[in-house]
Amino acid sequence: MKKYVCMALTAACVLLLCGCRMPAEVEDIHKPRVFGATYMTRNNPYFDVLHEAIEEVVEGNGDILISRDPCQDQEKQNGQILEMIEEGIEVLFLNPVDWEKVRPALEACREAGVVVINIDTVVKDTEYVVSIVETDNYQAGVLCAQDMMQQVDSARIVIINNPIQTSIVNRVQGFLDTIEGNENYQVVYQGVGAGEIEVSAEVMADFLQEVLSKDMEFNVVLGGNDPSALGALAALQQYRMEDGILIYGIDGSPDFKAMLNLGYVSGTSAQSPKTIGTVAAETAYEYLAGEAVAPYISIEPYLITRENLDEYEINEWQ
C-alpha cells in the first residue's frame, strides 16, 4: 500500500510541475505577430469584406491585425503606416490611395524590415513589395466593352475614371483597347470620380448640365468601379435621364446587383474581395515561413448581367 501511495504522490508532483511549466512553454511556442492593413478608404464596403478575409486568416493563426483608414488622403496614409511600423508590425497589407505618392511609406517599410503585400491596386514602385494580389483589372474592362458591343451597334460613351488608382486606370484601358479602331464607339467625356458614389454623382451631374446646355448625346456610362457607376446612376435619375442608358460597373457589389435586379444598370465585371484577402494573407504566411511566393497573383474577373444574375447571391460579395 505504501508503495502505491508513493507512486501516486510522485505522479501528482510530476503533473503539477508540468502544469506549472505549460503556459511558459506555450508562450515560447507562439508569440502573436502583429500585422497591419491600410485601405484607400473604408467608405466602400468592398474594403470591409477584403479586410474581414485577411483578418480571418491572421486571427486564425493566433496573430493580431491592426488597420487604418486614410480616407483617400495619401499623406495621411503614409503617416498611419509609420505609426503601424512603430507599433511593431511585421507585415503590411497595402492598398494605396495614390500609386506614386505612397513611395515614402514603402521606403520606411523596407528600412524597418516590414514585409509589404500589395493588394487590389498596384503601387508604382513594385520593387518594394513582396507580392501583388489583385483582380485582372484590364480584363474586367474588356468584359464590359465586349458586352456593350453586343448590346448596341454604336455608342457615345461617358467614363468615370480615377487616374491615381491603377486598378481603375487598367480597367478603363482594357475597355478603351477593346473599342479602339471602331468608329461606332466613341468616348465623349471622361471625369474623375475618386471611386466614390458622392463624388461620381457630382461629376456626372456637372456633365449632364453640359449635355443639356449643348444638346449633346450619349448612351453608355462606364464606372471605374461599382460606386462610380452608381453615382452616375444617381445623377441620371436626378435629371430623369436614365432611360436608354447602358451603365456598367466593376466590382460585383451587392448594391450594384440589387440595381441590376431592378433593371437600372446593365452589367458589372465582378471581382472577389474575399478571395483577394484570403490569398494575400496566405501569401504573407508562406513568405514568413521561408517559402517562395509569386511576385504577382492575378485573379480572373467575370461579368454579371441580368441574364445570369440568378447564379449569384444578390446580397453578398463573391
Backbone hydrogen bonds, N-H to C=O, Kabsch-Sander energy under -0.5 kcal/mol:
donor,donor_aa,acceptor,acceptor_aa,energy
5,V,1,M,-2.4
6,C,2,K,-2.5
7,M,3,K,-2.0
8,A,4,Y,-2.2
9,L,5,V,-2.5
10,T,6,C,-2.5
11,A,7,M,-2.4
12,A,8,A,-2.3
13,C,9,L,-2.2
14,V,10,T,-2.2
15,L,11,A,-2.4
16,L,12,A,-2.3
17,L,13,C,-2.8
18,C,14,V,-2.6
19,G,15,L,-2.6
20,C,16,L,-2.0
21,R,17,L,-1.4
22,M,18,C,-1.7
25,E,21,R,-2.1
26,V,22,M,-3.0
27,E,23,P,-2.6
28,D,24,A,-2.0
29,I,25,E,-1.9
30,H,26,V,-2.0
35,F,33,R,-0.5
35,F,64,I,-3.3
36,G,91,V,-3.0
37,A,66,I,-1.5
38,T,93,F,-2.3
39,Y,68,R,-1.1
47,F,44,N,-1.8
48,D,44,N,-0.7
49,V,45,P,-1.9
50,L,46,Y,-2.1
51,H,47,F,-2.4
52,E,48,D,-2.4
53,A,49,V,-1.9
54,I,50,L,-1.8
55,E,51,H,-3.0
56,E,52,E,-2.2
57,V,53,A,-1.3
58,V,54,I,-2.5
59,E,55,E,-2.9
60,G,56,E,-1.4
61,N,57,V,-0.9
61,N,58,V,-0.9
62,G,59,E,-1.7
63,D,58,V,-2.1
64,I,33,R,-2.9
66,I,35,F,-2.8
68,R,37,A,-1.7
72,Q,40,M,-3.1
73,D,70,P,-0.8
74,Q,72,Q,-0.6
77,Q,73,D,-2.2
78,N,74,Q,-2.7
79,G,75,E,-2.0
80,Q,76,K,-2.3
81,I,77,Q,-2.2
82,L,78,N,-1.8
83,E,79,G,-1.8
84,M,80,Q,-2.1
85,I,81,I,-2.2
86,E,82,L,-2.0
87,E,83,E,-1.3
88,G,85,I,-1.5
89,I,84,M,-1.7
90,E,34,V,-3.0
91,V,34,V,-0.8
92,L,115,V,-3.4
93,F,36,G,-2.8
94,L,92,L,-0.7
94,L,117,I,-2.5
95,N,38,T,-2.3
95,N,93,F,-0.5
99,W,164,I,-1.7
102,V,98,D,-1.0
103,R,100,E,-1.6
105,A,102,V,-1.0
106,L,102,V,-1.6
107,E,103,R,-2.6
108,A,104,P,-1.9
109,C,105,A,-2.1
110,R,106,L,-2.2
111,E,107,E,-2.3
112,A,108,A,-1.8
113,G,109,C,-0.7
113,G,110,R,-1.0
114,V,109,C,-2.8
115,V,90,E,-2.7
117,I,92,L,-3.0
117,I,115,V,-0.5
118,N,116,V,-0.6
118,N,131,S,-2.5
119,I,94,L,-2.6
119,I,117,I,-0.5
120,D,133,V,-2.7
121,T,119,I,-2.7
124,K,99,W,-2.7
126,T,124,K,-1.5
128,Y,125,D,-1.7
129,V,126,T,-1.6
130,V,116,V,-2.6
131,S,116,V,-1.0
132,I,295,P,-1.4
133,V,118,N,-2.8
134,E,297,I,-2.2
136,D,299,I,-2.4
137,N,135,T,-1.9
140,A,136,D,-1.5
141,G,137,N,-1.6
142,V,138,Y,-1.8
143,L,139,Q,-2.4
144,C,140,A,-1.4
145,A,141,G,-2.1
146,Q,142,V,-2.7
147,D,143,L,-2.1
148,M,144,C,-2.3
149,M,145,A,-2.4
150,Q,146,Q,-1.1
151,Q,147,D,-1.5
152,V,148,M,-2.4
155,A,184,N,-2.9
157,I,155,A,-0.5
157,I,186,Q,-3.3
158,V,220,V,-2.6
159,I,189,Y,-2.5
160,I,222,L,-2.8
161,N,159,I,-0.8
161,N,191,G,-3.3
165,Q,162,N,-2.1
166,T,164,I,-0.6
169,V,165,Q,-2.3
170,N,166,T,-2.7
171,R,167,S,-1.6
172,V,168,I,-2.6
173,Q,169,V,-2.3
174,G,170,N,-2.2
175,F,171,R,-2.0
176,L,172,V,-2.9
177,D,173,Q,-2.8
178,T,174,G,-1.3
179,I,175,F,-1.3
180,E,176,L,-1.0
182,N,179,I,-2.0
183,E,181,G,-0.8
185,Y,182,N,-1.9
186,Q,155,A,-2.7
186,Q,184,N,-0.5
188,V,157,I,-2.5
188,V,186,Q,-0.6
189,Y,157,I,-1.3
191,G,159,I,-2.6
193,G,161,N,-2.7
193,G,191,G,-0.7
194,A,161,N,-0.5
196,E,193,G,-1.8
200,S,196,E,-2.3
201,A,197,I,-2.5
202,E,198,E,-1.8
203,V,199,V,-2.4
204,M,200,S,-2.7
205,A,201,A,-2.3
206,D,202,E,-2.3
207,F,203,V,-1.9
208,L,204,M,-2.5
209,Q,205,A,-1.8
210,E,206,D,-1.4
211,V,207,F,-2.3
212,L,208,L,-2.5
213,S,209,Q,-1.9
214,K,210,E,-2.0
215,D,211,V,-1.0
216,M,211,V,-1.6
219,N,156,R,-2.3
220,V,156,R,-1.4
221,V,246,L,-2.9
222,L,158,V,-2.9
223,G,221,V,-0.5
223,G,248,Y,-3.1
224,G,160,I,-2.1
226,D,250,I,-1.3
229,A,225,N,-1.9
230,L,226,D,-2.9
231,G,227,P,-2.3
232,A,228,S,-2.0
233,L,229,A,-2.2
234,A,230,L,-2.2
235,A,231,G,-1.9
236,L,232,A,-2.5
237,Q,233,L,-2.7
238,Q,234,A,-2.0
239,Y,235,A,-1.9
240,R,237,Q,-0.7
241,M,236,L,-3.1
245,I,242,E,-1.7
246,L,219,N,-2.6
246,L,244,G,-0.5
248,Y,221,V,-2.9
249,G,267,G,-2.2
251,D,269,S,-1.4
257,K,253,S,-2.5
258,A,254,P,-2.0
259,M,255,D,-1.8
260,L,256,F,-2.4
261,N,257,K,-2.2
262,L,258,A,-1.3
263,G,259,M,-0.5
263,G,260,L,-0.9
264,Y,259,M,-2.4
265,V,259,M,-0.7
266,S,247,I,-2.8
267,G,247,I,-1.3
268,T,304,I,-2.1
269,S,249,G,-1.7
270,A,268,T,-0.9
270,A,302,Y,-3.5
271,Q,251,D,-2.5
276,I,272,S,-2.4
277,G,273,P,-2.5
278,T,274,K,-2.3
279,V,275,T,-2.8
280,A,276,I,-2.5
281,A,277,G,-2.3
282,E,278,T,-2.5
283,T,279,V,-2.4
284,A,280,A,-1.9
285,Y,281,A,-1.9
286,E,282,E,-2.1
287,Y,283,T,-2.2
288,L,284,A,-2.3
289,A,285,Y,-1.6
290,G,287,Y,-1.7
291,E,286,E,-2.5
297,I,132,I,-3.2
298,S,296,Y,-0.5
299,I,134,E,-2.1
302,Y,270,A,-1.3
304,I,268,T,-2.8
305,T,303,L,-0.5
306,R,266,S,-0.6
309,L,305,T,-0.8
311,E,308,N,-2.0
312,Y,309,L,-2.1
314,I,312,Y,-0.6
316,E,313,E,-1.1
